[in-house]
Amino acid sequence: MSSKKNQRTASEKALNQRAKFAMVAGFLKPLREFLKKSFNDKGLEFMTSSNYVTSQLLRNAIVGKLPSLTFDYSKVELSKGMISKLMDLTHKNDDGKILVNWVDSEFSLLPEPDVNVNMIVYLEEKNQFLLVPNVKRSAKGIMITEDKLGNGRIAIWVFCSNPEMTKFSDSQFILEKVIS
């Protein structure tokens, strides 16, 4: 039995969905190993972390139609877990530095000693993710200089983790900007 190639032309909707899926697959490729950890304590019952994030991105984070599909990085989740998110999260961007600040709450439902804050920077043109060295949650701030990132569009998220990186908070989107 030989297989026949489909002679029909794909609909606009089908072409759009294929393009979205290709975008998501390319975006997630460098994150696969990280996502196995960063969604591990969420307790995904029926799908892998990669499938969960793929589904989430396809539903929520891609805007536009062919030929101008783009990511809404504010809708991208990079981690999910039981550690409390940062409170009163703010950022300041001047003199080529990006400074992220938060309030360290003493009123967590679960004890969270030794929690670290991590920053992930996405360099869109290189399709590369950088993990900025973590700081203790009690530091109340983390900073990165733009000259270490190069030029182009970037997106930044933060998340909390235990020192072993086996437990996580939900990621929090900070900003998207173009560095020139």
BALOTOR-81820 format. One line per field, with one value per atom (N, C-alpha, C): y negated, z, x negated; residue number from 1. Coordinates in nm, 4 decimals, decimal comma. Atoms other than C-alpha are relative to their C-alpha. Layout:
N
yy	[Y	...]
zz	[Z	...]
xx	[X	...]
n	[NUM	...]
END
This chain:
180
yy	[0,1167	0,0000	-0,1243	0,1195	-0,3234	-0,1195	0,1187	-0,6505	-0,1075	0,1080	-0,9346	-0,1315	0,1346	-1,2918	-0,0708	0,0753	-1,5136	-0,1099	0,0956	-1,7208	-0,1318	0,1214	-1,9762	-0,1041	0,1105	-2,3131	-0,0229	0,0228	-2,3774	-0,1309	0,1209	-2,6277	-0,1025	0,1060	-2,9592	0,0344	-0,0388	-2,8314	0,1079	-0,1076	-2,5173	-0,0532	0,0588	-2,7162	-0,0832	0,0809	-2,9544	0,0897	-0,0905	-2,6645	0,0665	-0,0592	-2,4997	-0,0996	0,1033	-2,8264	-0,0247	0,0182	-2,8732	0,1150	-0,1169	-2,5200	-0,0034	0,0101	-2,5720	-0,1068	0,1062	-2,8978	0,0510	-0,0505	-2,7291	0,1050	-0,1048	-2,4286	-0,0614	0,0668	-2,6566	-0,0742	0,0748	-2,8728	0,0937	-0,0911	-2,5739	0,0904	-0,0939	-2,3731	-0,0214	0,0166	-2,5344	0,0150	-0,0062	-2,5065	0,1398	-0,1323	-2,1371	0,0566	-0,0582	-2,0175	-0,0842	0,0876	-2,3208	0,0209	-0,0161	-2,2728	0,1294	-0,1253	-1,9144	-0,0223	0,0330	-2,0598	-0,1033	0,1163	-2,3854	0,0232	-0,0347	-2,2181	0,1302	-0,1293	-1,9040	0,0009	-0,0052	-2,0025	-0,0513	0,0425	-2,1291	0,1184	-0,1180	-1,7728	0,0138	-0,0192	-1,7595	0,1479	-0,1392	-1,4439	0,0660	-0,0642	-1,3884	-0,0400	0,0394	-1,5512	-0,0340	0,0373	-1,6176	-0,1520	0,1445	-1,9613	-0,0664	0,0550	-2,0181	-0,0130	0,0062	-1,9363	-0,1060	0,1015	-2,1557	-0,1398	0,1324	-2,4560	-0,0250	0,0143	-2,3952	-0,0393	0,0287	-2,3931	-0,1410	0,1323	-2,7040	-0,1096	0,0998	-2,8946	-0,0114	0,0024	-2,7955	-0,0708	0,0606	-2,9033	-0,1475	0,1315	-3,2202	-0,0971	0,0872	-3,3554	-0,0408	0,0398	-3,3855	-0,0915	0,0967	-3,6882	-0,0270	0,0328	-3,7882	0,1182	-0,1034	-3,5886	-0,0072	-0,0008	-3,4885	-0,1217	-0,0308	-3,6448	-0,0698	0,0774	-3,8494	0,0567	-0,0616	-3,6060	-0,0440	0,0359	-3,7176	0,0592	-0,0450	-3,6097	-0,1183	0,0913	-3,7972	0,0605	-0,0610	-3,7216	-0,0112	0,0136	-3,8411	0,1186	-0,1162	-3,5279	0,1319	-0,1200	-3,2829	0,0402	-0,0565	-3,0598	0,0865	-0,0789	-2,9197	0,0924	-0,0896	-2,7611	-0,0103	-0,0045	-2,6622	0,0874	-0,0816	-2,5407	-0,0559	0,0283	-2,5662	-0,1090	0,1077	-2,8234	-0,1306	0,1274	-3,1657	-0,0892	0,0965	-3,4194	-0,1227	0,1238	-3,7476	-0,1008	0,1013	-4,0259	-0,1367	0,1387	-4,3872	-0,0072	-0,0089	-4,3061	-0,1252	0,1196	-4,6174	0,0107	0,0061	-4,6925	-0,1443	0,1312	-4,9948	0,0226	-0,0204	-5,0341	-0,1338	0,1221	-5,3109	0,0208	-0,0071	-5,3687	0,1370	-0,1298	-5,0335	0,1121	-0,1021	-4,8404	0,0285	-0,0393	-4,6470	0,0526	-0,0357	-4,6270	0,0448	-0,0550	-4,4075	0,0052	0,0021	-4,4583	0,0677	-0,0634	-4,2831	-0,0209	0,0027	-4,2703	0,1439	-0,1340	-3,9697	0,0181	-0,0158	-3,8591	0,1021	-0,0931	-3,6977	0,0823	-0,0593	-3,5789	0,1072	-0,1078	-3,2749	0,1129	-0,1131	-2,9846	0,1194	-0,1095	-2,7403	-0,0584	0,0499	-2,7885	0,0114	0,0018	-2,8845	-0,0493	0,0429	-2,9037	0,0205	-0,0145	-2,9529	-0,0040	0,0122	-3,0453	-0,0952	0,0812	-3,1815	-0,0637	0,0653	-3,4252	0,0116	-0,0216	-3,3490	-0,0877	0,0815	-3,5658	0,0742	-0,0575	-3,4263	-0,1118	0,0995	-3,6503	0,0753	-0,0597	-3,5504	-0,0979	0,0792	-3,6852	0,0498	-0,0461	-3,6637	0,0321	-0,0193	-3,6997	0,1209	-0,1166	-3,4255	0,1248	-0,1067	-3,2094	0,0665	-0,0459	-3,1812	-0,0499	0,0340	-3,1780	-0,0048	0,0143	-3,3009	0,0071	-0,0067	-3,2102	-0,0854	0,0909	-3,5000	0,0627	-0,0620	-3,3746	-0,0470	0,0300	-3,3547	-0,0759	0,0702	-3,5647	0,0499	-0,0360	-3,4959	-0,0899	0,0778	-3,6093	-0,1216	0,1081	-3,8222	-0,1179	0,1090	-4,0329	-0,1105	0,0943	-4,2046	-0,0685	0,0587	-4,2796	0,0817	-0,0659	-4,1436	-0,0940	0,0958	-4,3354	0,0681	-0,0438	-4,2736	-0,1233	0,1120	-4,5109	0,0395	-0,0270	-4,5380	0,0330	-0,0259	-4,5315	0,1470	-0,1444	-4,1624	0,0776	-0,0679	-4,0861	-0,0184	0,0280	-4,2322	-0,0810	0,0781	-4,4055	0,0906	-0,0729	-4,2998	0,0043	-0,0114	-4,2171	0,1024	-0,0909	-4,0614	0,0079	-0,0153	-3,9320	0,0557	-0,0410	-3,8783	0,0499	-0,0568	-3,6606	0,0253	-0,0460	-3,5809	0,1132	-0,1049	-3,2785	0,0317	-0,0422	-3,1438	0,1505	-0,1437	-2,8045	0,0303	-0,0413	-2,6060	0,0143	-0,0061	-2,5782	0,1172	-0,1184	-2,2319	-0,0111	0,0197	-2,3665	0,1209	-0,1074	-2,0941	-0,0494	0,0616	-2,3212	-0,1435	0,1274	-2,6371	-0,0791	0,0838	-2,9287	-0,0127	0,0379	-3,0386	-0,1095	0,1066	-3,2493	-0,1285	0,1311	-3,6207	-0,0794	0,0778	-3,8280	-0,1383	0,1316	-4,1457	-0,1027	0,0988	-4,3221	0,0603	-0,0287	-4,3047	-0,1331	0,1244	-4,5609	0,0318	-0,0110	-4,6193	-0,0757	0,0626	-4,6882	-0,0349	0,0387	-4,8854	-0,0659]
zz	[0,0000	0,0000	0,0000	0,0072	-0,1058	0,0540	-0,0532	0,0622	-0,1086	0,0958	-0,1507	0,0715	-0,0546	-0,0920	-0,0130	0,0013	-0,0043	-0,1056	0,1102	-0,3130	0,0361	-0,0380	-0,1243	0,0532	-0,0542	-0,0386	0,1432	-0,1397	0,3331	0,0156	-0,0259	0,4659	0,0733	-0,0707	0,6095	0,1485	-0,1414	0,9546	0,0272	-0,0159	0,9096	-0,0129	0,0181	0,7822	0,1222	-0,1187	1,0767	0,1189	-0,1120	1,3245	-0,0148	0,0227	1,1664	0,0327	-0,0271	1,1836	0,1508	-0,1455	1,5501	0,0669	-0,0597	1,6347	-0,0254	0,0316	1,4581	0,0863	-0,0863	1,6515	0,1417	-0,1375	1,9835	0,0123	-0,0050	1,9054	-0,0009	0,0043	1,8153	0,1284	-0,1242	2,1236	0,1164	-0,1134	2,3598	-0,0089	0,0176	2,2147	0,1012	-0,0975	2,4333	0,1452	-0,1372	2,7404	0,0457	-0,0308	2,7303	0,1343	-0,1251	3,0134	0,1209	-0,1092	3,2294	0,0357	-0,0250	3,1898	0,0730	-0,0733	3,3150	0,1500	-0,1415	3,6465	0,0463	-0,0467	3,6611	0,0070	-0,0141	3,6275	0,0775	-0,0670	3,8229	0,1244	-0,1237	4,1535	-0,0162	0,0238	3,9914	0,0041	-0,0019	3,9732	-0,1245	0,1247	3,6068	-0,0099	-0,0049	3,5956	-0,1368	0,1252	3,2347	-0,1182	0,1109	3,0299	0,0509	-0,0360	3,0265	0,0142	-0,0147	3,1204	-0,1368	0,1349	2,7577	-0,0699	0,0616	2,6375	0,0658	-0,0719	2,9072	-0,0490	0,0413	2,8112	-0,1467	0,1414	2,4386	-0,0128	0,0037	2,4927	0,0500	-0,0585	2,7111	-0,0977	0,0948	2,4549	-0,1227	0,1176	2,1618	0,0306	-0,0363	2,3474	0,0367	-0,0636	2,5176	-0,0463	0,0140	2,4063	-0,1424	0,1376	2,0271	-0,0493	0,0501	1,8757	-0,1483	0,1417	1,5173	-0,0879	0,1011	1,1997	-0,0985	0,1023	0,9235	-0,0889	-0,0210	0,8190	0,1228	-0,1114	1,1392	0,1364	-0,1305	1,4308	0,0945	-0,1017	1,7489	0,1343	-0,1367	2,1118	0,0859	-0,1096	2,3926	0,1200	-0,1027	2,6410	0,1394	-0,1312	2,9322	0,0313	-0,0186	2,8807	0,0063	-0,0011	2,8824	0,1431	-0,1311	3,1882	-0,0145	0,0065	3,2492	0,1201	-0,1161	3,5899	0,0702	-0,0754	3,8105	0,1210	-0,1170	4,1656	0,1264	-0,1293	4,5329	0,0801	-0,0726	4,6467	-0,0311	0,0180	4,6968	-0,1011	0,0952	4,4170	0,0758	-0,0574	4,4812	0,0125	-0,0229	4,6251	-0,0382	0,0358	4,5068	-0,0938	0,0981	4,2117	-0,0867	0,0826	4,0351	-0,0770	0,0717	3,7822	-0,0379	0,0391	3,6952	-0,1080	0,1138	3,3690	-0,0363	0,0405	3,3342	0,0044	0,0098	3,2573	-0,0425	0,0498	3,0778	0,1022	-0,1035	3,3913	0,0191	-0,0322	3,4649	0,1435	-0,1416	3,8372	0,0335	-0,0408	3,9685	0,1527	-0,1461	4,3268	0,0431	-0,0567	4,5517	0,1512	-0,1455	4,9099	0,0476	-0,0563	5,1146	0,1107	-0,0965	5,2952	0,1071	-0,1121	5,6365	0,0211	-0,0266	5,6046	-0,1014	0,0940	5,3794	0,0700	-0,0567	5,4334	0,0261	-0,0155	5,3920	0,0368	-0,0299	5,5540	-0,1244	0,1211	5,2777	0,0299	-0,0270	5,4191	-0,1234	0,1076	5,1738	-0,1408	0,1338	4,8794	-0,0829	0,0935	4,5798	-0,1026	0,1103	4,3155	-0,1218	0,1250	3,9581	-0,1081	0,1124	3,6470	-0,1290	0,1323	3,2977	-0,1028	0,1069	3,0027	-0,1322	0,1328	2,6533	-0,1036	0,1103	2,3606	-0,1279	0,1077	2,0798	-0,1287	0,1287	1,7791	-0,0010	-0,0110	1,9062	0,0446	-0,0598	2,0455	0,1132	-0,1091	2,3587	0,1330	-0,1344	2,7267	0,0919	-0,0972	2,9970	0,1394	-0,1397	3,3628	0,0780	-0,0775	3,5685	0,1367	-0,1298	3,8857	0,1056	-0,0958	4,1656	0,1218	-0,1250	4,4791	0,1033	-0,1062	4,8142	-0,0074	0,0012	4,8363	0,0930	-0,0978	5,1363	-0,0550	0,0609	4,9056	-0,0532	0,0457	4,7736	-0,1316	0,1297	4,4365	-0,0781	0,0897	4,1363	-0,1191	0,1056	3,8549	-0,1109	0,1142	3,5081	-0,0848	0,0875	3,2773	-0,1447	0,1381	2,9180	-0,0901	0,0877	2,7689	-0,0029	-0,0005	2,8644	-0,0873	0,0742	2,6521	-0,1501	0,1432	2,3134	-0,0441	0,0550	2,0842	-0,0395	0,0442	1,9957	0,1071	-0,0906	2,1603	0,1089	-0,1135	2,5069	0,0771	-0,0952	2,7544	0,1278	-0,1291	3,1259	0,0923	-0,1022	3,3875	0,1257	-0,1228	3,7499	0,0577	-0,0728	3,9600	0,1241	-0,1225	4,3034	-0,0045	-0,0083	4,3753	0,1300	-0,1100	4,6523	-0,0561	0,0501	4,6314	-0,0953	0,0855	4,4695	-0,1344	0,1213	4,1972	-0,0253	0,0133	4,2658	0,0319	-0,0307	4,3902	-0,0523	0,0693	4,2149	0,0375	-0,0024	4,2225	-0,1434	0,1338	3,9289	-0,0502	0,0560	3,6954	-0,0084	0,0099	3,6797	-0,1098	0,1106	3,3656	0,0510	-0,0419	3,4147	-0,1113	0,1076	3,0822	-0,1311	0,1361	2,7098	-0,0547	0,0566	2,5366	-0,1101	0,1037	2,2454	0,0471	-0,0357	2,3273	-0,1299	0,1228	2,0645	0,0338]
xx	[-0,0839	0,0000	-0,0893	0,0826	-0,1621	0,0782	-0,0672	-0,0905	0,0026	-0,0146	0,0372	-0,0213	0,0142	-0,0621	0,1339	-0,1234	0,2252	-0,0106	0,0024	0,3044	0,0688	-0,0712	0,5134	-0,0972	0,0782	0,3715	0,0460	-0,0340	0,3560	0,0753	-0,0784	0,6058	-0,0875	0,0717	0,4924	-0,0117	-0,0012	0,5882	-0,1054	0,0982	0,3751	-0,1430	0,1329	0,0765	-0,0387	0,0232	0,1105	-0,0386	0,0270	0,1198	-0,1371	0,1327	-0,1863	-0,1111	0,1005	-0,3780	-0,0121	0,0026	-0,2798	-0,0745	0,0649	-0,3886	-0,1508	0,1428	-0,7235	-0,0668	0,0536	-0,7750	-0,0218	0,0074	-0,7025	-0,1100	0,1025	-0,9231	-0,1398	0,1304	-1,2154	-0,0311	0,0170	-1,1638	-0,0344	0,0176	-1,1487	-0,1223	0,1116	-1,4366	-0,1125	0,1084	-1,7084	0,0444	-0,0523	-1,4809	0,0406	-0,0571	-1,3863	-0,0474	0,0512	-1,6151	0,0393	-0,0402	-1,5396	0,1471	-0,1431	-1,1623	0,0324	-0,0216	-1,1886	-0,0113	0,0174	-1,3060	0,1015	-0,0757	-1,1134	0,1514	-0,1410	-0,7721	0,0170	-0,0031	-0,8617	0,0870	-0,0761	-0,7046	0,1430	-0,1373	-0,3837	0,0953	-0,0862	-0,2518	0,0849	-0,0732	-0,1542	0,0368	-0,0426	0,0529	0,0083	-0,0335	0,1386	-0,0879	0,0858	-0,1369	-0,1399	0,1364	-0,5079	-0,0076	0,0180	-0,6377	-0,0104	0,0162	-0,7335	0,1353	-0,1325	-0,3809	0,0870	-0,0761	-0,2276	-0,0384	0,0462	-0,4421	0,0339	-0,0367	-0,3867	0,1464	-0,1428	-0,0114	0,0292	-0,0199	-0,0264	-0,0441	0,0499	-0,2342	0,0911	-0,0874	-0,0128	0,1322	-0,1290	0,3026	-0,0105	0,0027	0,1821	-0,1077	0,1166	-0,1529	-0,0357	0,0303	-0,1478	0,1110	-0,0972	0,0189	-0,0254	0,0105	0,0890	0,0343	-0,0229	0,1317	-0,1149	0,1039	-0,1043	0,0153	0,1409	-0,3307	-0,0595	0,0555	-0,3630	0,0410	-0,0220	-0,3375	-0,1110	0,0990	-0,5122	0,0401	-0,0270	-0,5410	0,0413	-0,0301	-0,3730	-0,0715	0,0834	-0,6503	0,0607	-0,0632	-0,4365	0,0910	-0,0871	-0,2246	-0,0785	0,0840	-0,5195	-0,0303	0,0330	-0,5572	-0,1252	0,1234	-0,9066	-0,0160	0,0017	-0,8462	0,1336	-0,1242	-0,5575	-0,0267	0,0256	-0,5696	0,0598	-0,0605	-0,4895	-0,0713	0,0682	-0,7481	0,0741	-0,0713	-0,5888	-0,0713	0,0549	-0,6345	-0,0497	0,0496	-0,8108	0,1136	-0,1027	-0,5969	-0,0524	0,0328	-0,5915	-0,1204	0,1082	-0,8158	-0,0018	0,0165	-0,9496	-0,1313	0,1274	-1,2207	-0,0295	0,0484	-1,4263	-0,1044	0,0886	-1,6127	-0,0633	0,0694	-1,8713	-0,1516	0,1464	-2,2389	-0,0500	0,0427	-2,2556	0,0085	-0,0170	-2,1552	0,1480	-0,1364	-1,8400	-0,0030	-0,0045	-1,7678	0,1413	-0,1285	-1,4855	0,0021	-0,0129	-1,3648	0,1298	-0,1183	-1,1125	-0,0012	-0,0115	-0,9909	-0,0123	0,0165	-1,1011	0,1027	-0,1089	-0,7868	-0,0350	0,0173	-0,8049	0,1256	-0,1302	-0,4459	0,0380	-0,0259	-0,4715	0,0751	-0,0739	-0,2324	-0,0911	0,0958	-0,5217	-0,1352	0,1348	-0,8620	-0,0882	0,0822	-1,1079	-0,1403	0,1371	-1,4584	-0,0878	0,0991	-1,7451	0,0588	-0,0572	-1,5248	-0,0861	0,0774	-1,7163	0,0923	-0,0699	-1,5949	-0,0900	0,0722	-1,6994	0,0608	-0,0461	-1,6751	-0,0329	0,0223	-1,6317	0,0148	-0,0025	-1,7152	0,0029	-0,0120	-1,6033	-0,0507	0,0538	-1,8066	0,0680	-0,0870	-1,5520	-0,0757	0,0671	-1,7837	-0,0938	0,0878	-2,0153	0,0757	-0,0806	-1,7303	-0,0790	0,0859	-1,9434	0,0562	-0,0435	-1,8484	-0,1211	0,1079	-2,0846	0,0595	-0,0406	-2,0474	-0,0978	0,0841	-2,1807	-0,0214	0,0278	-2,3538	0,0997	-0,1051	-2,1022	-0,0508	0,0275	-2,0859	0,0999	-0,0938	-1,9225	0,1219	-0,1234	-1,5629	-0,0107	0,0150	-1,6611	-0,0812	0,0776	-1,8881	0,0906	-0,1028	-1,5724	-0,0328	0,0299	-1,7320	-0,1010	0,0943	-1,9195	-0,0200	0,0318	-2,0922	-0,0796	0,0806	-2,2306	-0,0289	0,0354	-2,4139	0,0282	-0,0396	-2,2915	-0,1177	0,1143	-2,6422	-0,0383	0,0278	-2,6653	0,0980	-0,1057	-2,3591	-0,0101	0,0075	-2,4497	0,1206	-0,1104	-2,2018	0,1149	-0,1186	-1,8487	0,1073	-0,1147	-1,5173	-0,0315	0,0166	-1,5334	0,1309	-0,1102	-1,2767	-0,0610	0,0556	-1,3385	0,1109	-0,0869	-1,1691	-0,0826	0,0643	-1,2498	0,0841	-0,0695	-1,1622	-0,0817	0,0684	-1,2484	-0,0206	0,0269	-1,4009	-0,0721	0,0857	-1,5571	-0,1421	0,1383	-1,9404	-0,0264	0,0208	-1,9176	0,0726	-0,0818	-1,6839	0,0908	-0,0985	-1,4287	0,1405	-0,1288	-1,1483	-0,0032	-0,0055	-1,0321	0,1243	-0,1196	-0,7920	0,0493	-0,0441	-0,5819	-0,0945	0,0841	-0,7956	0,0816	-0,0626	-0,7229	-0,0707	0,0534	-0,7693	-0,0396	0,0491	-0,9759	0,0161	-0,0058	-1,0195	-0,0443	0,0459	-1,0713	-0,0485	0,0533	-1,2899	-0,0988	0,1013	-1,5231	-0,1230	0,1277	-1,8871	-0,0715	0,0713	-2,0745	-0,1311]
n	[1	1	1	2	2	2	3	3	3	4	4	4	5	5	5	6	6	6	7	7	7	8	8	8	9	9	9	10	10	10	11	11	11	12	12	12	13	13	13	14	14	14	15	15	15	16	16	16	17	17	17	18	18	18	19	19	19	20	20	20	21	21	21	22	22	22	23	23	23	24	24	24	25	25	25	26	26	26	27	27	27	28	28	28	29	29	29	30	30	30	31	31	31	32	32	32	33	33	33	34	34	34	35	35	35	36	36	36	37	37	37	38	38	38	39	39	39	40	40	40	41	41	41	42	42	42	43	43	43	44	44	44	45	45	45	46	46	46	47	47	47	48	48	48	49	49	49	50	50	50	51	51	51	52	52	52	53	53	53	54	54	54	55	55	55	56	56	56	57	57	57	58	58	58	59	59	59	60	60	60	61	61	61	62	62	62	63	63	63	64	64	64	65	65	65	66	66	66	67	67	67	68	68	68	69	69	69	70	70	70	71	71	71	72	72	72	73	73	73	74	74	74	75	75	75	76	76	76	77	77	77	78	78	78	79	79	79	80	80	80	81	81	81	82	82	82	83	83	83	84	84	84	85	85	85	86	86	86	87	87	87	88	88	88	89	89	89	90	90	90	91	91	91	92	92	92	93	93	93	94	94	94	95	95	95	96	96	96	97	97	97	98	98	98	99	99	99	100	100	100	101	101	101	102	102	102	103	103	103	104	104	104	105	105	105	106	106	106	107	107	107	108	108	108	109	109	109	110	110	110	111	111	111	112	112	112	113	113	113	114	114	114	115	115	115	116	116	116	117	117	117	118	118	118	119	119	119	120	120	120	121	121	121	122	122	122	123	123	123	124	124	124	125	125	125	126	126	126	127	127	127	128	128	128	129	129	129	130	130	130	131	131	131	132	132	132	133	133	133	134	134	134	135	135	135	136	136	136	137	137	137	138	138	138	139	139	139	140	140	140	141	141	141	142	142	142	143	143	143	144	144	144	145	145	145	146	146	146	147	147	147	148	148	148	149	149	149	150	150	150	151	151	151	152	152	152	153	153	153	154	154	154	155	155	155	156	156	156	157	157	157	158	158	158	159	159	159	160	160	160	161	161	161	162	162	162	163	163	163	164	164	164	165	165	165	166	166	166	167	167	167	168	168	168	169	169	169	170	170	170	171	171	171	172	172	172	173	173	173	174	174	174	175	175	175	176	176	176	177	177	177	178	178	178	179	179	179	180	180	180]
END
